[in-house]
Amino acid sequence: MTSITAMPPILDAVRAVLFFDGRGAAGLTYGWTHIAVGGTVGLTLGLTTTWWYDRNPRLSRHPAEAMVTAGAPPG
């Protein structure tokens, strides 16, 4: 069973820098790749969720105001 955790790639990258002169084959490339992919996925998910949440009038504290700003007729 495979588990997804954040720390092993970072620990491998730190170990590669401290003990193996920062060689990519020792884990540095693996660490940077996982950090880049994880950051990209996290940023994309965060921006998409924020965009969707901001444009959904049902999730607003003031639904009447949200409907007016969304272009629906007031009242």
N, C-alpha and C positions, 0 to 999 in steps of 0.2 A: 504494500500500500504506500502510495506517495503522498507526502504531506507538503504543503506549501507554507514556508515560514520565511521571514525576512532576514533573519540573522546569519544563517550559514554562508550565503554568498559574500556578505560583508566580512565575516570572520575569515573566510578563505582569502579575500583580497588583502586584509590586514596582515595575515600570516605570510602571504607572498611578499609583501613589502618589507616586513621585519626580518624574515629569515632567509628569503630566497632572492634578495636584491631586486625585487619588483619585477620579476619575470612573468610574462603573460602566461606561460605554460604552467606556472606554479599556482595559478588561481586568480591572478589579477584580472585577466581578460574575462573570466567567468563572473567575477564580482562586478566589474563595470557593466557587463552586458545585462546582468540581472537587475542592477540598480537602474539602468536606462529603461529597460522594458517595464519594470515595476512603476517607475516614475511616470512614464508615458501613459500606462494604463490607468494609474491613479488620477492623473491630471485630466485625462479624457473623461473618465467616469464622473469626476467631480464637476467639471464644467458642463457636461451633458445633464446631470441631475439638477444642477443649479439653474440652467436654462429652462428645463422642463418645469421645475417648481415655480419659477418666477412667472411663467406664462399660463399657469393653471389657475383660473379664478376660484375654483372650489377650495384651494388651499390657502386663500387669503384670509386675513383677519377681518377684512371689511369687504365682503363679497359685492355689495352694491357699488362701491367705488371701483372695484376691480372690473365689474361689468361695464361701467361707464368708460373707463380708460381702454377697455378692450374693443369698444365700438358698438356695444349693445345700447339700445335706447333706455334712458333712465326711467325708473318707476316700476 
